Amino acid sequence: MTQITKLCRCCRKEKYMIEFRDQKQTKDGKKGFCIGCENEWHRRHYLKNREKRIEQQTIWNKNHKDKVDQYKRIYEYRKIRAARKPKNPS
């Protein structure tokens, strides 16, 4: 028998299973926190560690210039290609 709802460990509300992200390691295959609570946690965590995260990203960008340049080329190519693509008349 499949479970339809689950209790979020953060907000303590019973929610539908579709409101939880997948996690293969658990019995029911879903994470313990609902998507809303998980998003809020990540938002708070980023704001709390913003300076450290920006510093880490800057160091990574300096050490991996070739990958950054490749990403930029792909991004620009896709942006130009999307601008040239004719829009479908509605």
N, C-alpha and C positions, 0 to 999 in steps of 0.2 A: 504494500500500500504506500503510495507516495504522499509526502507531506506537503500541504498547501501553504501553511503559514509557519513563521519562525519568529522567535523573540530576539530583538536586537539587544546585544549586551551593553550598548551605550545608552540609548534613549529608553530602553525597557518597554518598547511598544511592540505589539505583535503585528508583523507585516507579511505581505505575500512574498513567496520565495523569489519571485522575479525582481524584488527590490534589494537583493543581495548579490554581490559579485561571486563568481565561481572560484572555488579553491579545492583542488583535487584531493588534498591531504585530509579533509574532514569527512566524517561519515555521510553527511547529507550533501556534500559537494559544494557547499556555500560558505562564505566567510561569516564570522560572528557579528560583524557590524553591518548595518544597512548602508546603502550607497550614500545617502545623505550624511550620515554620521562620519563615514570614512572620508568623504570629501571635505567636511568641516575640519576633521583632524589634520588632513594634509595641508589645508589652508593655514591653520594656526601654526603647524610645525614649520612651514615655509617662512611665515612672517617672523617667527621666533629665531630662525637660523638663516635669515636672508643674506646678511653680510658674508657669512661663512660660505654659503652656497655660491654666491657671486664670485667670491675669491677662488673657490675650487674650479668653477667653470672657466674663469679667466686663465688659470694655470693650465687646464686641460687644452684650451684653445691654443695657447702658446706652444704646447708640446706636440700638438697634432695639427699643424697648419695645413698639411696636405689634405687631411680629411675635411677640415673646415672649408678649404678652397673648393674641394670636389662637391661638397654639399651646396655651396653657394652657386656654383656653375649649374648644377641640376635644378636648383630652385629658380634661378633666372631663366633657364631654358623652358621650364614648365610654365612660368609666368608669361613669357612671350608667346608660347604656343597657345595658351588659354586665351590670350588677348586676340589672337588671329582667328581663332575658331569662330565660325559664324553661329550666331544664336538662333535657336529654333523659333520660327514665328508662331505665336500663340493666337 
